[in-house]
Amino acid sequence: MKLATLFGLERNKTDHLEKWVSTAGGMAGMLAVVAVSSQFVDITGVVLVAGSMGSSAVLLFAVPHGPLSQPWAVLGGHAVSSVIGVACVQWIPDTLLAASAAVALAIGGMHYLRCIHPPGGATALGAVVGGESIHALGYQYVLTPIMASAVAMLLVAVVFNFAFPWRRYPASLANWYKNKNRAASHPDKRADPVSDTALESALTSMNRVIDISGHDLKEIYALARSYSRPDSIDPMQLTVGQYYTNDEAEDDWQVRQIIDMASPTNSTRDKLIYKVVGGKSLYHTDTQTREEFSRWASCPVLQNKDAWLRIEATDKIATQT
């Protein structure tokens, strides 16, 4: 057993841009928390709230699509934990016992309400060990500063992550956006097996911290299938202006047009620019290497009225809505 495996060291698949985007998001979120919480508590209270909300920032900006990062988890987790924390202060005179009970009962409460959010434990604990200024708030601690700060953090997460299509928050918004831009696709076809190498390539190309959920699994599998496709187009034969499809089914179907590329062609690592003209992420523009694009593409297509037709066999592959 490798030492990294023993310690649970995860291989990070994200590039430097994704890491710095997460960092900037955390900074924006915490500035909002400090600005809001300082309106209700003194500096000691601000530090206490920042400790709890700082943990939330890690989830919201490093793994925005994770189940522990979703709005109900954040709001419900902090709400139930803060209520339990205040109750423990008022009903359990011994501080050590109250602190332990607050965290334990917060865990149970979040379980039953299906809003598990790890920073909730810190919120419950803060109600007990926050000192006289926090104790004096009583149950007002739940609304201000805790819930006010949690709402501020959520709003920043929604606005900040919206600027990056692959990070849209919450996860339901990402799914809605994808469905809104979906074009009708051809019937499903039998799935091809994928190799370990294809899965590795898919995880690398997703370029974000992966939290395994139904949405992520589907995207991973679709990408892996594209990497496993044996009949990929020759990357050196790609041409400007041509339309290509990945020939996938339902939500994953897409048509792209190459709008520019390096000339003359030197290698498969040359960059090209494409625009999505059909299916998922309609009108999105991005860059890829020739090799990456050819692995994605299944065949060239042409548009005939409301249909996309294969150039090779003129089979109808989709009808736009």
N, C-alpha and C positions, 0 to 999 in steps of 0.2 A: 504493500500500500504506500503510495507516494505521500510525502509529508504534507504537501498542499491539500491533498484529498482528506487526510486525517484531520486537518485543522479547518476544513470547509472553505478553503480559499477559492473564490470564484474567479474564473477567467473573464476579465472585463472586455466586452465586445464593443464598447462605445469609443468614438474617436474624441479628439481634444475639443472639438466644437460642442459636442453634446455635454461634455463635462463642464465646460465653461458656461453653457446655457443654464445648467442646473445650479451652478454657483451663483450666477446673476439672479436667478429666480429666488433663491434662498435669501439673498441680500434684500431684494425688493419686498419679500414677504415679511421679513423681520423688521424692516423700517416701518412698515404699516402697523405691525403689532406694537412696537415701542411708542409710535405716535398715538395710537388709540388707548393703550393701557395707561399711559402717563396722564391721561385726562381724569382717571378715576382713583389711582393709587399713587403713593409716594415712590421714591426711587427703589426702596427695598421691595415693594410690591411689583414694580416693573421688572426687576431682575428675576423675581420668582416666576412671573408669568412668562417672561422671555425663555426661561429654561424649559417650560412645558411646550410652548409654541415653537421653540427651536427644533424640538423633536418632530413636530408636525411638519415643519418646513422641509426637513429631510425627505419625508414621504411624499409631500405634495410636489416637490420640484426635482427629486431624483428618480422617483418611481410613480409618476402621476397616474398611470393606468392600473396600479396595483389595487387590490380589493381593500386594503387597509388605508388607502389614500382617498377613497371616494367621499362625497359630501356627507352622506349619512354617517359614515364611520367617524369623520372629523367632528361634526356637530353633535351627534348622539353620544360619541365617546367622551367628549369634554363635558357635555351637559350632565350625564348620569354620574360621571366621576366626581364632578364638582359638588353635586348635591350630596353624594355619599360622604365626601370629605368633610363638608360642613356638618353633616349629621353626626359624624364620628367625633368631631371636636365638641359638640354640644352634649353628647350622651356618654362619652367615655372619658373619664377624668384623667386617666394615665396617658401621657403623651406618647410613649413608646407603643403601648397597646393600641391607641387610637390611630397612629400612623400605619401600623401593620394591618389593622382591620380595614382602614380606608382603602389601601391598595388592593387587598384581597377581595373586598366586597365590590370594588370598582371592576375588577376582572370578571367577577361573576355577573354583575349587572350588564356589562358590555356583551358578555356571552349571550345572556337571555334576550337582550334587545337587538342582537345581531349588528352591533356597531363596534366591533373590536378595533381599537385605535391605541397602540402602545403608549403614546404620550398622555393618554388619559390617566395612567397610573401616576405620572408626575403631577397632574392637576389635582388628583385626590390627595396626594401626599402634601402638596403645597398648602392646601386648606388647613392642614394640621400643624405644619411646622413653619408657617408663614409669619408667625409672631402676632403681636397685639393688633397691628394695623389691619391685618387680614382677618383676624378673628372678629374684630369690631364690625366688619361688613356683614357678618351673618350670611344669610342666603342671598344677599345682594352680590356676594362673590361670584355666584353662578352667572348672573347677567353681566355685571361689570366688575372685574375686567374680563372674565373668562370667555363668555359667549361673544362679547363685542370683539375681542381679539381674534377668536376663531372665525367669525364672519369676515373680518378684515383680511385674514390670511386666505380664506377661500376666494374672495373677490379678486385678490391679486393673482392667485393661481389660475383662475379662469381667464383673466385678461392677459396675463403674461404668456401662458402656454398657448393661447389662441394664435399668437404670432408665428408659431411653429406647427405646421400641419401634422407632423408626426407626434406631437405632444398634446394635441387638443385635450382639454380637461373640462368636465369630468369624462370618464370613459364613454358614458351614454351620449355625450355631445359628439365625440369622435365617430361613434357608430351612426348617429343621425346624419352627420355631414356626409359620411360615405354613402348612405342610402339615398340621400337627396340628390347626389350626383351620379347615381347608378343608371346605366342604360340597360334595356332588356337584353338578355344574353341567350346564346344557344343552349339547348338542353345539356344537362350534365353528362359527363362521360366517365367511364371507369377510371378510377384513380390509379396512377402508376406508383410503384414502390419507390421509395427514396433511400438514398445511401447515407452513410454517416458523413461522408464528405459534403454531400449536398446540404445536410442539416447544419454542418459547421459553417458553410458558406452563407446559408440563409440567416443564421444568428448574427454573423459578422455584418451582413448587409443591412440588417435592421437598425444597427447603430443606436441602441438605447439599452438601458438596464431592463432586463426582462423579468416580469412577474407573471408566472404561468397562470393564465386564465383562458376562458373560452375564446376571447378575442385574439389574444396573442398566439394561442395554439393554431388557430385558423390561418393567421398571417404567416407564421413560421412554416406551416405545411405547404401553403401556396408557393412561398418563395423556394422551399426545398424542391418542390416538383419542377419549378422552372430550371433549377440548377441540375436536376437529374435528366432533363429532356435530352435524348440522344441526337435529335435532328436539329440542333440549334443552327441558326443562320450564320454563315461565314462572316465574322466581324469585318473582314476587309471588303465585303460586298455591300455593306450598308451605304445607302445613298441619301443625299439631302432631298427633302420634299416627299420622300416615300412614307407611306403609312404602314405600320406593323401592328400585329395583335399578339397577345400572349395566349390566345385561344383557351382561356380558362372559363370556368362556369360561373354563372350568377354574379355574386358581389365582386368577385376577383377579376372579372373580364375587363379588358382595357384595350384601347387603340391609341397608339402614339404616332406622332409625325416628327421626323427629324427635321429641325429647322436650321441647323448649322453644324458644321464640324471642321476640324483642322484639315487644311489642304496645303501641300500634298500629303497623302497618307504615309505615315512612317511606321506605325506599329499598332497593335491591338490596344495599347494603353492610351492612344490618342483620345482626347475628350470630344464629346458631341453634345449638342443641346437639343432637347426634345420637348414637345408640348402634347399633353393628353387631350385627344379630340373625341374620345368616346369611352363610356364606362366610368370606372372608379376614379375619383380625384379629377373630374372633368376640368379642363383649362389649366391644370397645374403644369408648371414648367420647371425643368430640372436638368442637371448634367450627369452624364455617365461616361465611362470609357466605352470604346467600341466592344470590348470583350464583355463587359457587364450588360450592355444593351442586347447583344446577340444571345446571351444566355436567357434573357427575359423573353425575347421574341420567339414566336412559333412560326409565323409566316407573314409575308407581305400581303396587304389587302388594298382594295380600292373601294371608293364609295359610289354606290349606284342608287340615287334617290335616297330612300330611307334605310338602305341596307348596306352592310359591309360585306364584300365578296372576296374570297380567297383568289389571289392572282393565279395560283397554280391550277386549281381545279374549279374555280368559280363556284364553290359551294357557299351557300348563304350561311354566314356564321352568326349574324345578329341583326336585329331590327331596332333602330333607335326609337325612343319615345319622345 
